[in-house]
Amino acid sequence: MIKTTLKARRRSALLAALSGWALGGCAPFGQQPPMAAMTPVERFEAGAAIDAAQRGESIAPRWWRVFGDAQLDRIMDDALAQAPSLRIQRERVEQALAEADVERAATLPMVDAKAGAVPQRLPRSYRTPPPAAGHWQVDAQALLAASFDLDLAGRLRATSRAARARADQRQALESAATVSLAAAIVETYLQLALEQQLLAIAQDTLAQHEHLLRLTTARVDAGIDMQAAALRAGEPVPLARAGIARHEAAVAQLRHRLAALAGRGPGYTDALIAPAAVLTTRMALPPVLPASLVGRRPDVLAARYDVQAQSAGIDAARAAFYPDIDLLAFAGVQSLGFRALLHGGSGTLGAGPALTLPIFEGGRLQAALRAQTAAYNAAVAAYDDTVVGALAEVSDALTQIDALARERDSQRQALERAQQTYDVETRRYAKGMTGYLDVLLAQSRLLEDRSSVAQADASFAIEHVRLIAALGGAATPVGAQP
């Protein structure tokens, strides 16, 4: 009875010692830097351009269909389906999701099966007694082992949260790549339409100069003009031909760029003709309160998910300072000699906890926590920088749209006056009241104004596309909150 009581006291003392060891086993955190805080989007000064934005329609998921262009729709569908840049992002998303599943699996119980039969010669002069000493035996076993990390400090759960946040970040980056690709395709398509229209104007200009040269040459031959007049009339012809060559090269290059954006070879767009009507298509402004829309931009969300991942990393680094307990169990059969493996006496089993205590790590844990905190603070700064850049892009686009709208109106007014002048000079020439040179000069001015209006229309449409991209398009990544 006295022996039993003594054993019980010793057992209680041992358990108390182990408990105190576990509770006091965490290493000290040491001196750590303070954690930064993200600045809400609404806290940034939006600026006059954003505050003055008028309410309009919301951005449609396939906003480029406002152009009503079947060619553009086909290119966009092909690009979204098979562009290499998007396929890369999608595979990275799959990789991140798989890595998140790996980390989540670490929080669940694990069961493994192991079986083996390894022949070995037992030493004659070691622990093995006769008659087995010095002979060959088979070390056979078939075991089923289970383990479960209690994760008392939450390290595994924090690591799982970090992996899930990184997967969300990858999905947001995929959405950002989709928005950028769609905007690049539409912008390139508009530039192609502009270059094709400028090419047509350049061809008309060449025809005009050649006609003027023929007219002047005829006047020189008739003795009406001097030879110098013919030389002056011929000077613009080579320049006009060079302008045509320049626009033809630009058209080809833009076709090639469209094909590359769609993930296709250069021949994919060889016969592509972008209609000039797309340059004058009305694109609705995004709704008011663009600052809140900026907070849903895919790249802003990606930066926010990075902050969440780094925050979970801090939790995991802190949890490493605390004790960790694994529950282990195994059952099966073991024997020396394969024949004895299935006998009743070969059974074995065991179960119990395994305790890990960080006592002296040479400052490794403190340094890891300090590094993780620095990574978190850098992620917060990167988030703020992304928001600032996004707001600047939106403000720039809105300012440009306002300026280009006024410039386009002025260019159209100039084109109307040039058209009126050309009509007047044409009627005067028909009545014999003026020379044909005045008609050609009016026509030259008309062609220049046509070019200016086409460029103004293209710039206005392209700036709308850039505004849509600056607001993140219509894409909202998985996990995004309104």
C-alpha positions in Angstrom: 0.0 0.0 0.0 2.8 2.4 0.9 4.7 1.4 -2.3 1.5 2.1 -4.4 1.0 5.6 -2.8 4.7 6.4 -3.4 4.4 5.4 -7.0 1.3 7.6 -7.4 3.1 10.6 -5.9 6.0 10.1 -8.2 3.7 9.9 -11.2 1.8 13.1 -10.1 5.1 14.9 -9.6 6.3 13.8 -13.0 3.1 15.0 -14.7 3.3 18.3 -12.8 6.8 18.8 -14.0 5.9 17.9 -17.6 3.0 20.3 -17.4 5.1 23.1 -16.1 7.7 22.4 -18.7 5.1 22.6 -21.5 3.6 25.8 -20.2 6.9 27.5 -19.7 8.6 25.9 -22.7 7.9 28.6 -25.2 10.9 30.7 -26.2 10.8 34.5 -25.6 9.7 36.6 -28.6 12.4 39.2 -28.1 12.4 42.7 -29.6 10.0 42.8 -32.6 9.1 45.6 -35.0 5.6 47.1 -34.9 3.0 45.9 -37.4 1.7 48.4 -40.0 -1.9 48.8 -40.9 -3.5 49.0 -44.3 -5.1 52.3 -45.3 -8.7 52.0 -46.5 -9.3 53.1 -50.0 -11.8 55.7 -48.8 -9.1 57.4 -46.7 -7.1 58.4 -49.8 -7.9 61.8 -51.4 -9.8 60.9 -54.6 -9.2 64.2 -56.2 -11.3 66.6 -58.3 -11.3 64.4 -61.4 -12.9 61.4 -59.6 -15.2 63.6 -57.5 -16.6 65.2 -60.8 -17.2 61.8 -62.5 -20.8 61.6 -63.7 -23.1 58.7 -63.0 -23.4 56.3 -65.9 -24.0 52.6 -66.7 -22.1 49.9 -65.0 -19.4 48.0 -66.7 -20.7 44.9 -68.5 -18.9 41.6 -68.1 -18.1 41.6 -71.9 -17.9 45.3 -72.2 -16.1 45.2 -75.6 -19.3 44.0 -77.2 -20.6 47.6 -77.2 -18.7 48.0 -80.5 -20.9 45.4 -82.1 -18.0 44.1 -84.1 -18.0 40.3 -84.8 -14.2 40.3 -85.7 -13.3 41.9 -82.3 -15.6 39.4 -80.5 -14.0 36.5 -82.2 -10.4 37.7 -81.4 -11.4 38.3 -77.8 -13.0 34.8 -77.4 -9.9 33.1 -78.9 -7.6 35.1 -76.6 -9.5 34.4 -73.4 -9.6 30.7 -74.3 -6.0 30.1 -75.3 -3.7 33.1 -74.9 -0.5 31.7 -73.3 -0.3 34.6 -70.8 -3.7 33.6 -69.4 -2.9 29.9 -69.5 0.2 30.6 -67.4 -1.9 32.4 -64.8 -4.5 29.6 -64.7 -1.9 27.0 -64.1 -0.4 29.1 -61.3 -3.8 29.2 -59.8 -4.1 25.5 -59.9 -0.7 25.1 -58.3 -1.6 27.5 -55.5 -4.9 25.7 -54.9 -3.1 22.4 -54.7 -0.5 23.8 -52.3 -3.3 25.1 -50.1 -4.8 21.6 -50.1 -1.4 20.2 -49.0 -1.3 22.6 -46.1 -4.9 21.9 -45.1 -4.2 18.2 -45.1 -1.5 18.7 -42.4 -4.2 19.7 -40.0 -6.0 16.4 -40.4 -5.2 13.0 -38.9 -2.7 10.9 -41.0 -2.8 7.1 -41.4 0.0 5.2 -43.1 0.5 1.5 -43.9 4.0 0.0 -44.0 5.1 -3.6 -44.8 8.5 -5.0 -45.4 10.7 -8.1 -45.2 14.5 -7.3 -45.0 17.0 -10.2 -44.8 19.9 -9.4 -42.5 22.9 -11.3 -41.0 22.8 -10.9 -37.2 26.3 -10.2 -35.6 27.8 -13.0 -33.6 29.4 -10.7 -31.0 26.7 -8.1 -30.4 23.3 -8.1 -28.5 21.8 -11.0 -30.4 22.1 -14.2 -28.3 22.6 -17.7 -29.7 21.4 -19.5 -31.6 20.4 -16.6 -33.8 23.8 -14.9 -33.5 25.8 -15.1 -36.6 23.0 -16.4 -38.8 20.7 -14.8 -41.4 17.2 -13.7 -40.3 14.3 -11.9 -42.0 13.2 -8.7 -40.3 9.5 -8.8 -41.2 6.8 -6.3 -40.3 3.4 -5.1 -41.3 2.3 -2.0 -39.4 -0.6 0.5 -39.6 0.5 3.9 -38.1 -1.6 7.0 -37.3 -0.6 10.5 -36.2 -2.5 13.7 -35.4 -0.9 17.0 -34.6 -3.1 18.7 -32.0 -1.8 22.1 -33.2 -2.4 23.6 -29.8 -0.7 26.9 -30.8 -2.4 27.1 -34.2 0.7 26.9 -36.4 -0.7 24.5 -38.9 -4.0 26.3 -39.1 -2.1 29.6 -39.7 0.0 28.0 -42.4 -3.2 26.7 -44.1 -4.7 30.2 -44.0 -1.6 31.6 -45.6 -1.7 29.1 -48.4 -5.4 29.8 -49.0 -4.7 33.5 -49.1 -1.9 32.9 -51.6 -4.3 30.9 -53.8 -6.8 33.8 -53.7 -4.0 36.1 -54.6 -3.2 34.0 -57.7 -6.9 34.0 -58.7 -6.9 37.8 -58.4 -3.8 38.1 -60.5 -5.4 35.9 -63.1 -8.3 38.3 -63.2 -5.9 41.2 -63.5 -4.2 39.5 -66.4 -7.6 39.0 -68.1 -8.5 42.7 -67.7 -5.2 43.8 -69.0 -5.4 41.4 -72.0 -8.9 42.5 -72.9 -8.0 46.2 -72.7 -4.8 45.6 -74.8 -6.8 43.8 -77.5 -9.5 46.5 -77.7 -6.9 49.3 -77.7 -4.9 47.6 -80.4 -8.0 47.0 -82.5 -8.9 50.7 -82.2 -5.4 51.6 -83.2 -5.7 49.3 -86.2 -8.9 51.0 -87.3 -7.2 54.4 -87.0 -4.2 53.3 -89.0 -6.4 51.9 -91.7 -8.4 55.1 -91.9 -5.2 57.2 -92.0 -3.9 54.9 -94.7 -7.1 55.7 -96.8 -6.6 59.4 -96.2 -2.9 59.1 -97.2 -3.9 57.4 -100.4 -6.4 60.2 -101.1 -3.7 62.7 -100.4 -1.3 61.0 -102.9 -4.0 61.0 -105.5 -4.6 64.7 -104.9 -0.9 65.6 -105.2 -0.5 63.5 -108.4 -3.6 65.2 -109.8 -2.2 68.6 -108.9 1.2 67.6 -110.5 -0.6 66.6 -113.8 -2.6 69.8 -113.8 0.5 72.0 -113.2 2.5 70.1 -115.8 -0.2 70.7 -118.3 -0.2 74.4 -117.5 3.6 74.5 -117.9 3.3 72.8 -121.3 0.6 75.4 -122.3 3.0 78.2 -121.2 0.7 79.4 -118.4 3.1 78.5 -115.5 6.8 78.4 -115.1 8.8 75.1 -114.8 9.4 75.9 -111.1 5.7 75.5 -110.5 5.8 71.9 -111.7 8.8 71.2 -109.5 7.0 72.6 -106.4 3.9 70.5 -107.3 6.0 67.4 -107.5 7.7 67.8 -104.2 4.9 66.4 -102.0 4.4 63.2 -104.1 7.4 61.2 -102.7 6.5 62.3 -99.2 2.9 61.1 -99.7 4.1 57.8 -101.0 6.4 57.4 -98.0 3.4 58.2 -95.7 1.4 55.4 -97.4 4.3 53.0 -96.8 4.5 54.0 -93.2 0.8 53.5 -92.6 0.9 50.1 -94.4 3.7 49.0 -92.1 1.8 50.2 -89.0 -1.3 48.3 -90.1 0.7 45.1 -90.6 2.4 45.5 -87.2 -0.9 46.0 -85.4 -2.3 42.9 -87.1 0.6 40.9 -85.9 0.2 42.3 -82.4 -3.4 41.4 -82.3 -2.5 37.8 -83.4 0.1 37.6 -80.6 -2.3 38.8 -78.0 -4.8 36.2 -79.0 -2.0 33.5 -78.8 -2.0 32.9 -82.5 0.5 33.2 -85.4 0.9 36.3 -87.5 -1.3 34.9 -90.3 -4.3 34.8 -87.9 -5.1 38.5 -88.7 -3.6 38.9 -92.2 -7.0 39.7 -93.7 -8.4 41.6 -90.8 -10.1 44.9 -91.6 -11.1 46.9 -88.6 -14.1 49.2 -89.5 -13.8 52.9 -88.8 -17.2 52.9 -87.1 -15.6 51.4 -83.9 -13.8 54.7 -83.4 -17.0 56.6 -83.0 -18.9 54.0 -80.8 -20.2 55.6 -77.6 -18.8 53.9 -74.5 -20.7 54.6 -71.3 -18.7 56.0 -68.4 -18.5 53.8 -65.3 -20.8 54.6 -62.3 -20.0 57.2 -59.7 -17.9 56.5 -56.7 -15.0 55.0 -58.6 -12.8 55.1 -55.5 -14.9 52.1 -54.2 -14.5 50.4 -57.5 -10.8 50.8 -57.3 -10.9 48.8 -54.1 -12.2 45.9 -56.2 -9.6 46.0 -58.8 -8.0 42.6 -59.2 -4.5 43.9 -58.6 -5.7 45.7 -55.4 -7.4 42.5 -54.2 -4.2 40.6 -55.0 -2.2 43.0 -52.8 -4.8 42.6 -50.0 -4.6 38.8 -50.2 -0.8 39.1 -49.9 -1.3 41.1 -46.7 -3.6 38.4 -45.4 -1.1 35.7 -46.3 1.7 37.5 -44.6 -0.5 38.1 -41.5 -1.1 34.4 -41.3 2.6 33.8 -41.6 3.1 36.0 -38.5 0.6 33.8 -36.6 2.6 30.7 -37.8 5.9 32.2 -36.7 4.5 33.1 -33.3 3.0 29.6 -32.9 6.5 28.1 -33.4 7.5 29.5 -30.0 5.0 27.3 -28.2 5.1 23.5 -27.4 3.7 21.1 -30.0 2.0 17.8 -29.2 1.5 14.9 -31.6 -0.7 11.9 -30.9 0.9 8.7 -32.3 -0.4 5.2 -32.5 0.6 2.0 -34.4 -0.6 -1.6 -34.6 0.5 -4.6 -36.6 2.9 -7.6 -36.6 6.7 -7.8 -36.3 9.0 -10.8 -36.2 12.5 -12.1 -36.9 11.8 -14.6 -39.5 9.1 -14.4 -42.1 7.4 -17.6 -40.9 6.7 -16.3 -37.5 5.1 -13.1 -38.8 1.5 -14.5 -38.8 1.8 -16.3 -35.4 -0.2 -14.8 -32.5 2.9 -13.8 -30.6 4.0 -11.4 -33.4 1.4 -8.7 -32.7 2.5 -5.3 -31.6 0.8 -2.0 -30.8 1.5 1.3 -29.1 0.0 4.8 -28.6 1.0 8.0 -26.8 1.8 11.7 -27.2 5.0 13.2 -28.5 5.9 16.6 -27.1 8.2 19.1 -28.8 9.4 22.1 -26.8 11.5 24.9 -28.2 14.1 25.7 -25.5 17.2 27.1 -27.1 17.1 27.9 -30.8 20.0 30.4 -31.0 17.7 33.2 -31.9 16.3 31.4 -35.0 12.6 31.8 -34.0 13.0 35.4 -33.0 14.7 36.2 -36.4 12.0 34.3 -38.3 9.3 36.3 -36.6 11.1 39.5 -37.2 11.5 38.6 -40.9 7.9 37.7 -41.2 6.8 40.9 -39.6 9.0 42.8 -42.1 7.4 40.9 -45.0 3.9 41.8 -43.6 4.8 45.5 -43.4 6.2 45.4 -46.9 3.0 43.8 -48.1 1.0 46.6 -46.5 3.1 49.2 -48.1 2.7 47.4 -51.5 -1.0 47.4 -51.0 -1.1 51.2 -50.3 1.2 51.8 -53.3 -1.1 49.8 -55.5 -4.2 51.7 -54.4 -2.4 55.1 -54.9 -1.3 54.0 -58.4 -4.9 52.8 -59.2 -6.4 56.1 -58.1 -3.8 58.0 -60.2 -4.7 55.9 -63.3 -8.4 56.5 -62.9 -7.8 60.3 -62.4 -5.6 60.5 -65.4 -8.1 58.6 -67.6 -11.0 60.9 -66.4 -8.9 64.0 -67.0 -7.9 62.8 -70.5 -11.4 61.9 -71.4 -12.7 65.4 -70.5 -9.8 67.1 -72.4 -10.2 64.8 -75.4 -14.0 65.3 -75.5 -13.4 69.1 -75.9 -10.6 68.6 -78.4 -12.7 66.2 -80.5 -15.5 68.7 -80.6 -13.1 71.4 -81.8 -11.7 69.1 -84.4 -15.1 68.3 -85.7 -16.0 71.9 -86.0 -12.8 72.5 -88.0 -13.7 69.6 -90.2 -17.2 71.1 -90.8 -15.6 74.4 -91.8 -13.1 72.7 -94.1 -15.9 70.8 -95.7 -17.9 74.0 -96.2 -14.8 75.7 -97.7 -14.2 72.8 -100.1 -17.8 72.9 -101.2 -17.7 76.7 -101.8 -14.4 76.4 -103.7 -15.8 73.6 -105.8 -18.9 75.6 -106.7 -16.8 78.7 -107.5 -14.5 76.6 -109.7 -17.6 75.1 -111.5 -18.7 78.7 -112.3 -15.2 79.7 -113.4 -14.8 82.2 -110.5 -11.6 80.6 -109.2 -8.7 78.4 -110.2 -8.4 74.7 -109.5 -5.4 75.3 -107.3 -7.8 76.9 -104.7 -9.9 73.7 -104.9 -6.9 71.5 -104.3 -5.8 73.6 -101.4 -9.2 73.4 -99.8 -9.2 69.6 -100.4 -5.8 69.3 -98.8 -7.0 71.1 -95.7 -10.1 68.8 -95.7 -7.9 65.7 -95.8 -5.8 67.0 -92.9 -8.9 67.7 -90.8 -10.2 64.2 -91.6 -7.0 62.8 -90.2 -7.2 65.0 -87.1 -10.8 64.0 -86.4 -9.9 60.3 -86.9 -7.0 60.6 -84.4 -9.2 62.5 -81.9 -11.9 59.8 -82.2 -9.4 57.0 -81.6 -7.8 58.8 -78.7 -11.2 59.3 -77.1 -12.2 55.7 -77.5 -8.8 54.4 -76.3 -9.0 56.5 -73.2 -12.4 55.0 -72.3 -10.8 51.6 -72.6 -8.0 52.6 -70.3 -10.5 53.9 -67.8 -12.3 50.6 -67.8 -9.0 48.8 -67.3 -8.1 51.3 -64.5 -11.3 50.5 -62.7 -10.5 46.8 -63.0 -13.0 46.0 -65.8 -16.0 44.0 -64.8 -14.0 41.1 -63.3 -14.4 40.4 -59.6 -12.1 37.6 -58.4 -13.3 34.7 -56.3 -13.5 35.7 -52.7 -13.8 39.4 -53.4 -16.1 41.3 -51.1 -18.3 44.2 -52.4 
